[in-house]
Amino acid sequence: MPKSTRPLTKWEKMFPQVRYDKKMYKTGSNWFTVAYGLGYHINSKLYNQQNLALTYHHRFRAMYFNAGYHYTSPVFFMKRPLEKLNDFHIGAGLRFEKRWLNFGFFIGPSLATSLVPKSNLVSVKNHQLGAHTEIQLTFKYFYDLGIGTTLYGSFNKRYQVIGLQLHFYFSNAYVGPY
């Protein structure tokens, strides 16, 4: 005698599987973004900041969390600048997901390490707590792959920067063929 399937949990009902083009995807899945962009250094009032960000976003029940790394400097990250910011951050946020769009907002604390120039040859290294925030808008050309923009802000006592990034979106939403 065949067994009946177990009843769906509250979270499985809230985040059901969907079908697109003979493939099954789970809604509310985790995702990873790789971003590169330009920023405005608030302390020096210059629009010369280049930045790189790697961020993982995870859903636990109905809440979303993220953890990531953010780098900002006036020169490309492979060079050794006298001025830069390395930012490790975690956060909590909201997400709204549709077939073609993904919107997310996250805010949380960061551990920032910055180099601030004292002269043309010497920089002062600082370690401080700060805050990191990001707003993401992604166009998903496949349900689990996309491209979008991130509006971000990284704030601490000595090196504050805001800016816009282009990001690539990678999700683990794919379940299998229908």
RALINMO-V576737 format. One record per residue. OMEGA is omega in whole degrees, -180 to 180 (* if undefined). D_CENTER is the distance of its C-alpha to the mean C-alpha in Angstrom with 2 decimals. Layout:
OMEGA;D_CENTER
OMEGA;D_CENTER
This chain:
-178;48.69
178;44.98
174;42.55
179;40.59
-180;36.81
177;35.28
179;34.10
176;30.43
178;28.49
-176;27.07
176;23.48
175;24.74
-179;26.37
-178;23.32
-176;21.12
172;23.77
180;23.86
-179;24.39
174;26.32
176;25.62
177;27.92
176;29.57
178;26.36
179;24.97
175;21.34
177;20.04
179;18.24
-176;15.50
177;14.38
178;11.50
-177;8.99
176;7.21
172;5.62
-173;7.63
175;7.88
-179;11.07
-179;12.68
-177;15.23
179;15.53
178;18.31
-174;19.57
-177;20.96
-178;23.46
179;25.10
180;24.61
177;23.68
-173;21.44
-173;21.39
171;17.97
-178;16.17
180;12.73
180;10.62
174;7.16
-174;6.57
175;4.18
-179;6.36
-173;6.83
176;10.56
170;13.29
-173;16.35
-178;19.10
-177;18.03
179;15.22
179;11.51
175;9.89
175;6.87
-176;7.66
179;6.69
180;8.73
179;9.14
178;12.53
178;14.63
176;18.28
179;20.98
-179;21.56
-168;19.78
180;18.18
178;21.10
-180;23.65
-176;24.62
174;24.27
-177;26.03
178;23.08
178;19.45
170;16.64
-171;14.85
173;12.39
-173;11.47
171;9.74
-179;9.73
176;9.62
-178;11.04
-178;10.75
178;12.19
173;11.84
-173;14.53
173;15.18
-179;18.13
-174;19.56
-175;18.31
173;15.40
178;12.20
179;11.19
176;8.76
-179;9.09
176;8.02
179;10.25
-178;11.68
177;13.61
172;13.08
-173;15.64
171;16.26
-177;18.79
169;20.14
179;23.12
-177;25.02
175;28.12
176;31.46
179;33.49
-177;33.31
-172;33.62
175;32.16
176;28.78
179;28.16
-179;25.49
172;23.88
-179;21.95
173;20.77
180;18.63
178;16.39
178;13.74
178;10.14
177;9.03
174;6.83
-177;8.34
170;7.45
-174;10.64
169;11.19
-177;14.72
-180;15.38
161;18.45
-177;18.90
-175;17.81
176;15.44
-180;14.53
179;13.35
-178;12.43
180;11.09
176;10.20
171;7.71
-173;9.88
172;8.94
176;11.43
-171;12.26
171;15.65
-172;18.27
-170;22.01
-176;22.49
-178;19.57
-177;17.66
173;15.60
-180;14.07
-177;13.21
-179;12.04
168;10.15
-178;10.96
173;8.51
-171;9.94
178;9.25
-176;11.15
174;12.34
-175;15.24
-175;17.01
179;20.14
-180;23.09
178;26.03
-180;28.70
*;30.40
